[in-house]
Structures are given as structure tokens and as C-alpha cells.
Amino acid sequence: KAGVTQTPRYLIKTRGQQVTLSCSPISGHRSVSWYQQTPGQGLQFLFEYFSETQRNKGNFPGRFSGRQFSNSRSEMNVSTLELGDSALYLCASSRTDSSNQPQHFGDGTRLSIL
Amino acid sequence: KQEVTQIPAALSVPEGENLVLNCSFTDSAIYNLQWFRQDPGKGLTSLLLIQSSQREQTSGRLNASLDKSSGRSTLYIAASQPGDSATYLCAVPGSGGSYIPTFGRGTSLIVHP
């Protein structure tokens, strides 16, 4: 059974650009969550999608957005990139409501902003 | 606001030792608590999920306990091996009907031969 797949694995952008990250959940999983991990702030929750609807949102500016498609695949977009957006972005999937199900993580996309 | 603290931040031990990693949280109204391990440059691997109604969960050499009233969980690793070297994180979902998980900063573990 394939795990959570995130693409691309590495990405280098410059300030002001925008970026789109992709996440394919485990087959049969309907919930997808996104996290940002940095040495300074640790792991922080961005948002969660379930059945194409955003269920929860963390404390991030509106430059961070996401969506989920009917096949449960999800994308995350960051516009007007800033140096502080450099981080490991992790995606996790769970079978249903992630509040009571184990989450399964991908290996992340490492985003570097120059 | 939920806060999660993990102690110690780092640990270096010889192979074969039994280990205890600690996780504490400020809001005891949690649905569950999950322990993860993270290898360098990788995502998180789920180790154990303890429901709020449970006291402990076991998987192989790992045992996790949960004491909601005191806001604490411990991860016990028996007979540690070099392959256990990783960062261990605990996470709790939000309270009040909204799931926004809070993660601890992790315990970085090195088990040397």
C-alpha cells in the first residue's frame, strides 16, 4: 500500500514568487492536513481538508491557501514568498476525521527561499 | 491555548538502556495523544495513538502511557538500539470541538553502540 506522496521533494524560489505543493494521500484516506516545520517554531498546523472542504485552519496569513480535489489529492499554495517561508512542508493523511485517527505523513517538500 | 512540552530535549545513551521520554500538555480536555518519530530529512512516522479513555498502548518495545488528569504522557523504549536514534514528538488535538493539533518540540535521541 503506497504511503503519502509529496511532490516536489525540494524547491528553490526567490522572494515574491509563488509556489504550489502537491500531496497524494494514502488510498482510501479522505482527510489531508498540512504542516510547516522550522527549527525556530517546530511543527505548526496549517490547515486540514476533508471531502474537499477546509475543516480547520491554523494561524497563518492568507498567503497560505490550499484545496482538495474529489480524489482526495491536495495542493497547497503560498503566494508572495518571504524568506521566513523557508521550511519543510509536511502533508499527512488519515482515514476520516483526523481528530481520532492516526495520521500518516509524507516525507515533505523542503522549500528554500533565496 | 494548548501548550505541549517535551523533556528532555536531547538524550544520548548507550545501546541496551531502557528509556523514558516525557510529554506534558496544559489543557487536559484532549481526545487522544499520538507519539511520532522523525528521522533526519524525513516525515513523521506514527508510533502509538492513545485514546483519552485508555491508560496505555504497547507496540513491540514501545509503551506509551497517558494520564489526562495530570496532563502527562510517557513513552517507554525498552532495550534501546542504534536504529532507535531519531527525534520523538508527541501531539495532541485541540479541545472544544475543533481539531487543531499541537506538537511538542521533540526529544532528539541518539543510541550509540
HADDOCK unambig.tbl for C-alpha pairs under 7 A between the chains (distance, minus, plus):
assign (segid A and resid 42 and name CA) (segid B and resid 105 and name CA) 5.70 0.50 0.50
assign (segid A and resid 43 and name CA) (segid B and resid 103 and name CA) 6.23 0.50 0.50
assign (segid A and resid 45 and name CA) (segid B and resid 100 and name CA) 6.80 0.50 0.50
assign (segid A and resid 45 and name CA) (segid B and resid 101 and name CA) 6.59 0.50 0.50
assign (segid A and resid 56 and name CA) (segid B and resid 99 and name CA) 6.77 0.50 0.50
assign (segid A and resid 56 and name CA) (segid B and resid 100 and name CA) 6.64 0.50 0.50
assign (segid A and resid 58 and name CA) (segid B and resid 100 and name CA) 6.87 0.50 0.50
assign (segid A and resid 90 and name CA) (segid B and resid 43 and name CA) 6.74 0.50 0.50
assign (segid A and resid 99 and name CA) (segid B and resid 93 and name CA) 6.15 0.50 0.50
assign (segid A and resid 99 and name CA) (segid B and resid 99 and name CA) 5.68 0.50 0.50
assign (segid A and resid 100 and name CA) (segid B and resid 31 and name CA) 6.90 0.50 0.50
assign (segid A and resid 100 and name CA) (segid B and resid 32 and name CA) 6.87 0.50 0.50
assign (segid A and resid 102 and name CA) (segid B and resid 46 and name CA) 6.93 0.50 0.50
assign (segid A and resid 102 and name CA) (segid B and resid 49 and name CA) 6.38 0.50 0.50
assign (segid A and resid 103 and name CA) (segid B and resid 46 and name CA) 6.78 0.50 0.50
assign (segid A and resid 104 and name CA) (segid B and resid 45 and name CA) 6.71 0.50 0.50
assign (segid A and resid 104 and name CA) (segid B and resid 46 and name CA) 6.50 0.50 0.50
assign (segid A and resid 105 and name CA) (segid B and resid 43 and name CA) 5.68 0.50 0.50
assign (segid A and resid 105 and name CA) (segid B and resid 44 and name CA) 5.46 0.50 0.50
assign (segid A and resid 105 and name CA) (segid B and resid 45 and name CA) 6.56 0.50 0.50
assign (segid A and resid 106 and name CA) (segid B and resid 43 and name CA) 5.40 0.50 0.50
assign (segid A and resid 107 and name CA) (segid B and resid 42 and name CA) 4.69 0.50 0.50
assign (segid A and resid 107 and name CA) (segid B and resid 43 and name CA) 4.02 0.50 0.50
assign (segid A and resid 108 and name CA) (segid B and resid 42 and name CA) 6.86 0.50 0.50
assign (segid A and resid 108 and name CA) (segid B and resid 43 and name CA) 5.92 0.50 0.50
